[in-house]
Amino acid sequence: MKRIIMSILISISMVILLDNVIAQTKSKIDPEKEKKVINLVNSGITFIQKNGIDKAVKAFQDTKGGFIDGEFYIFLYDLEGNALVVGSNTSLIGKNLMNISSTDRNGNKVYQVKELINIAKTKGEGWFEWAWQNPETKKFGPKRGYAKRIDVEGKSYMIGSGYYVGDED
């Protein structure tokens, strides 16, 4: 029982912390970073088309593979929400993250993987914002991500990347 209460308190604390971080940061769309994100995703798509999913997954996770540059990295999911790549974070591979949640700028709960997959499925590509941990600073803050659908080898995927908006706290 104590573990459950402690888990609930930690979860509430994280939501409050993320809510404050997001509320304090004004949206700053950075055209240079957006261009870099789109170019990274398109480079990832080209790599997948030339080399296949298996080789792409390995290249996307490799810090020397050309697809990880500080806060910029590829994420790749099947349309059911199963993670194939989340930058160099191999602990998430194979996990279904469809129901992973954080908050948006207004403190509302969002399901970022579900939203990004929905964008890829319904629009083909687009942008979405959520809170996430910056791999360089290890701080949580608002992240603006780009998702695009790719169909290859008889299966559909969502490939994306993103950047951190403002200063993380």
BELMODA-V143168 format. One record per backbone hydrogen bond with DSSP energy under -0.5 kcal/mol. CO is the residue of the C=O (numbers start at 1). NH is the residue of the N-H. If there is no record, write none. Layout:
CO NH
CO NH
This chain:
1 5
2 6
3 7
4 8
5 9
6 10
7 11
8 12
9 13
10 14
11 15
12 16
13 17
14 18
15 19
16 20
17 21
18 22
19 23
20 24
21 25
22 25
24 26
28 30
29 31
30 34
31 35
32 36
33 37
34 38
35 39
36 40
37 41
38 42
39 43
40 44
41 45
42 46
43 47
44 48
45 49
46 50
47 51
48 52
52 56
53 57
54 58
55 59
56 60
57 61
58 62
62 65
62 67
67 74
69 72
71 73
72 69
74 87
75 160
76 84
76 85
77 158
78 81
81 97
82 78
83 94
85 76
86 89
87 86
88 90
89 92
90 93
92 95
95 83
95 97
97 100
98 114
102 110
103 131
104 107
108 104
110 102
110 112
111 115
112 116
113 117
114 118
115 119
116 120
117 121
118 122
119 123
119 124
120 124
124 149
126 147
128 145
130 143
132 141
134 138
139 134
140 169
141 132
142 165
143 130
143 145
144 163
145 128
146 161
147 126
148 159
150 152
150 157
152 155
155 152
156 79
157 150
157 159
158 77
159 148
160 75
161 146
163 144
164 166
